[in-house]
Amino acid sequence: MSADDWLRRYHPGPAGAPRMVCFPHAGGTASYWHPLSAALRDRAAVTAVQYPGRQDRWNEKPLEDLHELADRIAEVLLPSWLPEPPALFGHSMGAMLAHETARRLVAATGRGPRLLVVSGRRAPHCLRADPELRDASDAELLSHLAALGGTATAALEDPELVELFLPPLRADYRAVETYRYRPGPPLECPVTVLTGESDEQVTPDEAVAWAVHTTGPVEVRTYPGGHFFLAEHQQAVTTLIADRLATGGAV
């Protein structure tokens, strides 16, 4: 498949501006990143990944293996990776995918991303015995989404929308819950870790543990809010990302 199948560009960005590729959360779509793309349109060229099985790819079968997803995305990004690799920014499942994609592109080219931003996700080697949701009932999944926030109540109560977004969501949960980190060399790029202070998905120790996965500088920024704190702090996050893209990494 081509880059046009996987990547969405909502705003062109200025000529010569730093590039950034954004990875959605489980059940998420490329359009989740539209507000960030708009906010950075004068300072960066932002591209969002569209996973199979949602929005304009609704008729494709969702992938249920995170390593396979990373393989596919790395193949798509490889032709434009050099000479100046983009930054990668992922939220929740997207953070895992951004990291795994970066590892594959380093192996293929010897160059890591300009910056890795991981949000709402613990370091990949941190295993937990969390309740599994991939085989939960529809009602249990909808209740879980409502508790997390980030999904409009109207969408959760619309049977037609639920019928569309539950299959890719369930596939994404299967990918996340069956994922196992495969040890290998750390990245060398700067890493910025973003968390919500009341997000039960990431403890402070699990956020700091991202330092194991790079030899570059690491910073952890915590914001008030839960798992989808990004929406509540768009301006602050946009400013931070713009600064890091301009300077080439965490400080």
Disulfide bonds with the S-S distance in Angstrom:
none
